[in-house]
Structures are given as structure tokens and as C-alpha cells.
Amino acid sequence: MVGARTLLHPAAKPLLFVFSLLPLAWLLAAAVTDRAGPNPAEYLIRATGDWTLRFLCLTLAVTPLRVVFGVPTLARFRRMLGLFAYFYGVLHALSYVGFDMGLVLADVLKDVGKRPFILVGLTAFLLLTPLAATSFNRAIRALGTARWHTLHKLVYPVAGLAVLHFFWMRAGKNDQVEVLVYAVIVALLLGWRLLRFMTKSGKGPASAGWS
């Protein structure tokens, strides 16, 4: 496990920021160099959705890793990971609205009512938005610590809805292995929290948001 001194290094957060932008750079390079397949729009929609879910899982993994391995300094990266989950969620939504729906709001609303997985994805995105909007110290002071922590527990249903969105999106295909992998990861991360709550075994330092 990475030492606490390494995690506290001034370069740690900037490095995480750069690494978190690498998927975007890869996607843009693939689109520009015609490596995005026969349907670049669909490629970008799917890929940004995948990275949203991955960053959600990374965000939720911080607390278990912090507690299990006794590395409290991991908590300082949780907020950035959560914001990148939202960042890729925004790109996912914009790719869908722009490329798939041609920026026609009426078509978007019609599609939301017609396809349940779009509605589920939109719900997850809307629930994620207040978490991103309050991921700043000023928001903690404005809301109060207790209400702020309660609000940021919305990340739990967001993760579940994101997996459901992915499952329904893949429902017409025979390959559900990737969906199952994400479902197991999210179930383990949320199950660990439930078990910890039920046994009241861990009190630890206060959460830094995105739970």
C-alpha cells in the first residue's frame, strides 16, 4: 500500500488530476484519428458512460481502503475522484444529447419517456449534480456538516442507478459480463458500508464527502 508520506506529497493531487484526464485525452485522440470505430458518436457516448461508472467505483472504494488498510490520508483524494465522476457524467450526457439527439430537447424528452434506461441514467445524473455543486468548503459551511454528509450519501443510490442504467442499456445483448463485474464491485462497496453500519465497528475520521 502506498505510504502516507507519498499521499501527502504536494504533487499527489496534481498527478491524480492529470491521470484522471487521460481517458478524455484517449477518447479525443481516438475520435480525431478515426480509431473510434464505424460509429464515433456511439463510441464516445458508451466510453464516457463507462468512465463515469469507473470513477464512481473509485470514489466509493476510498473509504473501505482507508479503513481496512489504515490509511486516512486516502480521504483527501475522494472529492476529486467524485468530481471526475461527475465530469465524465456531464460528457456522457452531452454526448447523448448532442450526437444522438442532435440537441433537440423535444426528442430528448420523448426518448426519456420511451426508453427506461435513459430515464434511470438521467435520474442518476440529476442526483449526482448536487453532490458536485456542494463539493467545496463553502458549501459545507453553508449547509452545516450534518446536512452536508447526509446529502453526499446520495452517491449510494446514484451508483445503483448507474449499474441499472448500464444493465438495461445492454439488455438486448447476450454479453452481460461487464455489467456483472460492475454490479459485483458496487454491491461489495455498498455491502461493506452496510455491514460496518450494522456492526457499528468503525467510527474513523469524518467523511470528506462522496462517502
C-alpha positions in Angstrom: 0.0 0.0 0.0 1.3 3.5 -0.8 2.7 5.2 2.2 1.0 8.1 3.9 4.0 10.4 3.2 3.7 9.7 -0.5 0.0 10.5 -0.4 0.6 13.8 1.4 3.2 14.9 -1.2 2.2 18.2 -2.8 2.4 16.6 -6.3 0.0 13.8 -5.4 -3.2 15.7 -6.2 -1.9 17.3 -9.4 -0.8 13.8 -10.6 -4.2 12.4 -9.8 -5.8 15.3 -11.8 -3.6 14.6 -14.8 -4.2 10.8 -14.7 -8.0 11.4 -14.4 -7.9 13.5 -17.6 -6.0 10.7 -19.5 -9.3 8.9 -20.5 -10.6 12.1 -22.1 -7.3 12.6 -24.0 -7.5 9.0 -25.2 -11.1 9.4 -26.3 -10.4 12.6 -28.2 -7.4 11.1 -29.9 -9.4 8.1 -30.9 -12.1 10.3 -32.4 -9.7 12.6 -34.3 -7.6 9.7 -35.7 -10.5 7.6 -36.8 -9.9 4.9 -34.2 -13.4 5.2 -32.7 -14.9 2.6 -34.9 -17.6 2.9 -37.5 -19.8 5.0 -35.2 -17.7 7.6 -33.3 -20.7 9.2 -31.7 -21.8 5.9 -30.1 -18.2 5.2 -29.1 -18.0 8.5 -27.2 -21.4 8.0 -25.6 -20.5 4.5 -24.4 -17.0 5.3 -23.4 -17.8 8.4 -21.3 -20.6 6.4 -19.6 -18.0 3.6 -18.8 -15.6 6.2 -17.2 -18.4 7.8 -15.2 -19.1 4.4 -13.6 -15.4 3.6 -13.1 -14.9 6.9 -11.3 -18.0 6.3 -9.2 -16.5 2.9 -8.1 -13.1 4.5 -7.4 -14.8 7.2 -5.3 -16.7 4.6 -3.3 -13.6 2.5 -2.9 -11.7 5.2 -1.0 -13.4 4.8 2.4 -13.1 0.9 2.5 -9.4 1.2 1.5 -8.8 4.0 4.0 -10.4 2.0 6.9 -9.2 -1.5 6.0 -5.6 -0.6 5.4 -5.5 2.2 7.9 -4.5 5.0 5.5 -6.6 8.0 6.5 -4.8 10.2 4.0 -6.6 8.5 1.1 -9.6 10.6 2.0 -8.0 13.7 0.6 -8.5 12.2 -3.0 -12.1 11.3 -2.7 -13.6 14.6 -3.5 -11.5 14.9 -6.7 -12.5 11.4 -7.8 -16.1 12.2 -7.2 -15.9 15.4 -9.2 -14.3 13.5 -12.1 -17.2 11.0 -11.9 -19.5 14.0 -12.5 -17.2 15.4 -15.1 -17.4 12.2 -17.2 -21.2 12.1 -16.4 -21.6 15.5 -18.0 -19.6 14.5 -21.0 -21.8 11.3 -21.3 -25.0 13.4 -21.1 -23.7 16.0 -23.6 -22.6 13.2 -26.0 -26.0 11.7 -25.9 -27.9 15.0 -26.2 -25.6 16.3 -28.9 -24.7 13.3 -31.0 -27.7 11.0 -30.5 -30.5 13.6 -30.2 -29.0 16.5 -32.3 -29.6 18.9 -29.4 -33.4 18.7 -29.9 -34.9 18.9 -26.5 -38.3 17.6 -27.7 -36.6 14.4 -29.0 -34.7 14.0 -25.7 -37.9 14.2 -23.6 -39.6 11.8 -26.0 -36.7 9.3 -25.7 -36.7 9.6 -21.9 -40.3 8.6 -21.8 -39.8 5.8 -24.3 -36.6 4.1 -23.0 -36.4 3.3 -19.3 -32.7 3.1 -19.2 -32.4 6.7 -20.4 -34.8 7.8 -17.5 -32.7 5.8 -15.0 -29.5 7.4 -16.3 -31.0 10.9 -16.2 -32.1 10.3 -12.6 -28.6 9.2 -11.6 -27.2 12.3 -13.2 -29.6 14.7 -11.5 -28.9 13.1 -8.1 -25.2 13.4 -8.7 -25.4 17.1 -9.6 -26.0 18.5 -6.1 -23.0 16.4 -4.9 -20.8 18.1 -7.4 -22.3 21.5 -6.7 -21.6 21.2 -2.9 -18.1 19.7 -3.1 -16.5 22.8 -1.8 -15.6 24.0 1.7 -18.0 27.0 1.4 -20.9 24.5 0.8 -20.0 22.7 4.0 -20.2 25.9 6.0 -23.5 26.9 4.3 -25.3 23.6 4.7 -23.8 22.5 8.0 -21.7 19.4 8.4 -24.5 17.0 9.3 -26.8 18.0 6.4 -23.8 18.1 4.0 -22.9 14.5 5.0 -26.5 13.4 4.6 -26.7 14.9 1.1 -23.5 13.2 0.0 -24.9 9.8 0.8 -26.9 10.2 -2.4 -23.8 8.7 -4.1 -25.1 5.3 -2.9 -28.3 5.3 -4.9 -26.5 7.0 -7.8 -24.1 4.0 -8.0 -27.0 1.6 -8.0 -28.9 3.5 -10.7 -25.7 3.8 -12.8 -25.4 0.0 -12.8 -29.1 -0.4 -13.6 -28.7 2.1 -16.4 -25.8 0.0 -17.8 -27.8 -3.3 -17.4 -30.8 -2.0 -19.3 -28.7 -0.4 -21.9 -27.1 -3.9 -22.5 -30.4 -5.8 -22.1 -30.7 -6.5 -25.8 -27.3 -8.1 -26.0 -26.1 -11.5 -24.8 -22.9 -10.3 -23.2 -23.6 -9.1 -19.7 -20.2 -10.0 -18.2 -19.1 -6.4 -17.9 -22.3 -5.4 -16.3 -22.0 -8.2 -13.8 -18.4 -7.1 -12.9 -19.6 -3.6 -12.1 -22.6 -4.9 -10.2 -20.4 -7.0 -8.0 -18.0 -4.2 -7.3 -20.8 -1.8 -6.4 -22.5 -4.4 -4.3 -19.3 -5.1 -2.4 -18.6 -1.4 -1.8 -22.1 -0.7 -0.6 -22.4 -4.0 1.3 -19.2 -3.2 3.2 -20.7 0.1 4.3 -24.0 -1.6 5.4 -22.1 -4.2 7.4 -20.0 -1.6 9.0 -23.1 0.5 9.9 -24.9 -2.6 11.3 -22.0 -3.7 13.5 -21.0 -0.1 14.4 -17.4 -1.2 14.1 -15.9 1.8 12.6 -16.1 5.4 13.5 -13.0 6.9 11.9 -12.5 10.4 10.8 -15.4 12.4 9.4 -16.2 11.9 5.8 -14.9 14.4 3.2 -17.9 14.0 1.0 -18.9 11.5 -1.7 -19.0 9.0 1.3 
